[in-house]
Structures are given as structure tokens and as C-alpha cells.
């Protein structure tokens, strides 16, 4: 979601933007059978299926072609090791702590690095740190509290914390991971508790916006300050059940905070572009 939103905002800022789906193979620059088969499969999907890769409605962008990579600035998330597209200009955006998911940190010299929030800041020798690039999409038209009456039950978020939930009995609730936004919002407006094993997901915020008691399952040996060092980003959320009162008291501040931060997206993208233009000039 974050990468796609960056692409949309860059297009709105007047830049040419192309997307490269993770499943699309790269062969080192030569157009041979693997990329060709990918294009054939994509064409079949678009003609006969509804699950092909799609961009945001109205977005002025399309999927990238191999020949467009050479002169492009390529933005990789931290989970991509190395430079598989062999781009000459690389931006690395830390959407989580480097190495958290893969156990590997494979970045290159000359890269420009940004972090989504302070908790993900990571310094790498030979790379320039561009600072924070935090883009907010709160979907307030979808995620809102439409049930101020009786609530019952719970739902679960696994996502990046699926490994932590291994062996846990989740049969007393519904896992929302692969549902559509509209269906998730409906569940958030029915249940009393939303329990997330993913310590860093906006769905915990969406749950609180819908009136859920939004609980993040604490990570072993990690305090709430280590989990989220910025106090205001803990508003409306409970890092463990013992923080539910804090979450309830700070919920009004959270609703205001995210609206303000979403409005700052354009400034964040303008800073990103300024840093890129200066670094790759």
C-alpha cells in the first residue's frame, strides 16, 4: 500500500511513474523467454481473469518495461536484497526494520535511503540518509465508527506478524488479512477487540477509527517505547491489554493526528523529490 501510494503521489506531482510487480522476473537486462512469458501471462490474465495486477483508479501510471529501467530512479523496499533490476540510481525505502522479515541486509553503496518512521531508521555506510518519508492513507470514508452500541467478539491481524501467531488458537475470531477494505470496516464495526500480531500496520489504526479496542500483542523483550519511540504514534493503540485505558483516553488525539499527517503527504513527496534530484544530479 505504501509503495503504491508513493507512486500515485509522484504521478500527481507530475513525474513519470512505472510499477514493477514483485512477481515480474528480471533477467539482467536481456529480453528473453522469462520476461516474454510474463507478458503473455499478463495479457491472458487481463483478458480472461480479474486478478491481474491493477493500479489505483485514475492513476496515471502503468507497468514498467525492461528498457525503461536504465534511466529511471528505482525505489526498492527494504525486503528487496541487492539491486535485481540493475538500476544505476537506487532509492531504498525502509517500510520496516531492515532484516526483520528476511534476516538479510543487502544494500549498496551510493543508494539514497529513506525510512517510513523513526523506528525504522537505519544507517548504512556508503549510502546517504534522506530522512523520513511517511505517507498516510487513512481511508476515513471507509474506516469510521458506525456502531456506538453493543459490540461482541474479536478479530485478528496477522500480516507481518504471522510467525508470532503460529500455534495460537484464533478460532474465536476472524482473521482480516485478505479481506477487502469494505469487509474489514464492517468487521471492525461489529467486534469489541482487534488483536494484531503485526506490530506495525495501519490496520490497527483503522480498527481504532471504527471503535474497536485495538491491541498490539507485545513483542518479547520490547517495551512500548522501543516498539514505537514517537509517543503521538501510540495514540489510540494499546501495546498489550494493560494499555487499553491509555488507548481509550488518547483516541480523540489519534483521530486528529492522522488527519493532519495525511494532509502533509504532498510536502513529504516534495521533500523526497528534492532529495532525489540533488542526490542523482
N, C-alpha and C positions, 0 to 999 in steps of 0.2 A: 504493500500500500504506500509506504513512504517513497520508494523509488518511482512508482507510477505518479505519485503526486508531484514529485520534483520535476518529472518530465512534462506534466501538464503546465506547471507554473513557468517552466523555462519556455515552453511554446507560447504561453500568454505574454511573456516578456519579449517576444519577437525573435527568439533563437530557433534555429532548425534542430529538431529533436527526432531521434530514431530510437526504437526499442529493440533489444536483443533478448528474446526469451531464453531462460536458463537451459531449456532442453535443446535449443538450436545448436548443432555442433559447429566446431571451428577446426579447420584442418591445417592451420598455419599459413593461410593466405591463398591456397590454391583451390579453385572451384572444381572439386571432383565429385565422386559419387555420393559421399555422405551429405554435403550441402544440397546437392541436386535432389536426393531422395527426400530431404527435409522439405524442400519447396513443393515437391509433388504431394507429399503427405499433407502439407498445409493447405494446398489447393483442394484436395479431396475433402478435408475437414470443413473448409469454408463452404463447399458446395453441398455436402451431404450431412454435415453434423452441425451441432450448435455449441460444441465445447472447444472450438478453436480459440487461440489467443486473441483477446479483444482489448482495445484501448478504451479510455473513458469516452462517453458520448460527447461528440462535438469537439474532441481534442484534435488539434492539427498536427498529427504525427502518424507514423506508420512503422512497420518493422524494418530494421536495417538490412542493407545488402553488404556483402563482403567488401566490395570496392569502396564503400563509404567510410570504412574504419580508418584508413590511412591518415586522413587529415582531421579526424574527429578527436574531441576530448571524451574519453570513455570513463564513465563513473561505475566503479565496482563497489558492492557492499563488502564488509569485512570477511564474509564467509567464502569469498572467491579467492583462491590461492593463486599467487603469481599474476601473470598477465596473459590469459588464454587467448585474447583477441589480438595480441601482439601490437597493441596500440602504442604510439610514440608519446602520447600525453595521457596520463592516468590520474584520476581522482579516486581516492578511497574514502568511502563514507561509512563510518563506524556506527551501525544501527544497533549494535550490541557490543559487549566487551570482546575485543579480538581474541580468537581462540576458544571462546566459550562453547561454541557448537561443534567445531571440528577438531579442536585440540591442536590446530596448526596456525601459525602466523607466517604467511608467505608474502610479504610486501616488498616493493622495490625502491631503490634509490631514485630520487627525482620526482617522486609522487607528491601530490598535494592531498593532505588528509583533513577531513572534517569529522566531527563527532556529533551524534544526534542530541546527546545530553551529557552533562558533565561527568556522569557516572561511567561513560564510555570513552572518556578522553584517554588517548594512548599516544605516546611519543615514540618515534621511530627514527633512528639515525639515518641521515641522508634524505629524509623527507621533510617537507615544510608543513607545519600545522596551520590550517586555515581557520581554526576555531570552531565554534558551534554552528551547526546547520540544523535547526529544529523546525520542522514543518508540521503544522497541526491541521487535522481534519476531524472535526467533532461530530459532523452529521447531525446537527441539532434538529433538523427537520424529521429525522428518523428516531433518534435516541432522545426521548423525553419522558417524563413521568406522567403517565396517563392512568395511574391507579393509586389513589390515595387511600383506598380501603383495605380490605383483608388481602393478605399475601400468604402463600404457603409453599414450602419446599425449597429446593436449591438447584442451581445449575453449576456446571464446572467449565473452566477454561484450561486446556492443556497446552496446545501450541508449542512454544519453545521450551516448555517445562514438562513435556510428555514423559521424559525419562524419570522425573521425580515422582510421577504418579503411578509408576509401574508397580503392580501388586496391590494398589489401593482399590477398595470396593467403591465404585461410582454408580452402583445400580439404584441408589436412592435419588438420583437426579439425572439431568440431561446434559450431555457434553455439546457445547455450542460451536465447536471448532469449524465445522464445514458447512454451517448453515448460512443462508442469505441474511443480509443486514435486517430486512424487514421481519424475518422469522426470529432472529436473535432479539430484536427490540421487543417483540411480542412476549418472548420468554422472560426477558428482564422485567417486564411489567406484571408478570404473574408470580414469580418466585420471591421469597424473602431474602435469600442469600445467594450471592455469586462467589464461588470459591475458585481462585486462579492459582494454578501451579506454575504459570508463566509469570515471573516477577516483573517483567517489563512489557506490557501490552496495553494498548489504548482501550481494549475491550473491558478492562477493569474500570476505566473511567466511564465508558458508555453505560456499564451496569449501574454505577452510582448515579448517573444522569437520569436513569429510568427509575430510580427509587430503591434499587437493591442495596442491601448491606454488602459492600464489595470488599472481600477479604483476599489478601495475597498470602499464600502459605509461605511462612518464613523459610529462608534457606539456612541450613545448619551452619552455625558459627558466624552468621552475617547479621549485624544489628540493623535497625531501621535506618540509621544514619549512613551506614555502609551501602545498604540497598539503594537508598535514594538520598544523596547528600543535600539536595536542594529542598528545603522544608516546604515551600509552597507546592512542590510537585507531589507531596504526600497528602495534600488536602483531599478530603472526601474518601480516602482509602484507608483500610485497616491492614497494617502489616502484622498479621496474626489477630486472633479473635479478641485479645486483650486491648486492641487499639480501636475497637468499634465505637466507643464513645468519642474518641478523637475524630474519627471519620464523620460521625453524625454532626459534631459541632462545627467542623470546617467545611461541610458540604456546600453551604452558600458561597463561601470564598472560592471553592473549586469551580463552580459554575461560572462565576465572573472571570476567573483566571483564564480558563480555556477559551472563552470568547475573545478576550484581549490578545492572547497568544496567536489565535487563528488569524486575527486581523493583521498581525505582524509578519505574515508569510511573505508578502511581497518585498518587504525590507530585507528579510533573510535571504531571499533569492538574489536580490540586487547585490548584497554583500558577497554571496557565492560567486556571482558572475565577475564582480570586480577582482576578487582574489584569483579566479581562473585566468582572466585576461592578463593580469600582472605576472602571474607565475609562468604562463606558457607563451608570453610575448616573444 
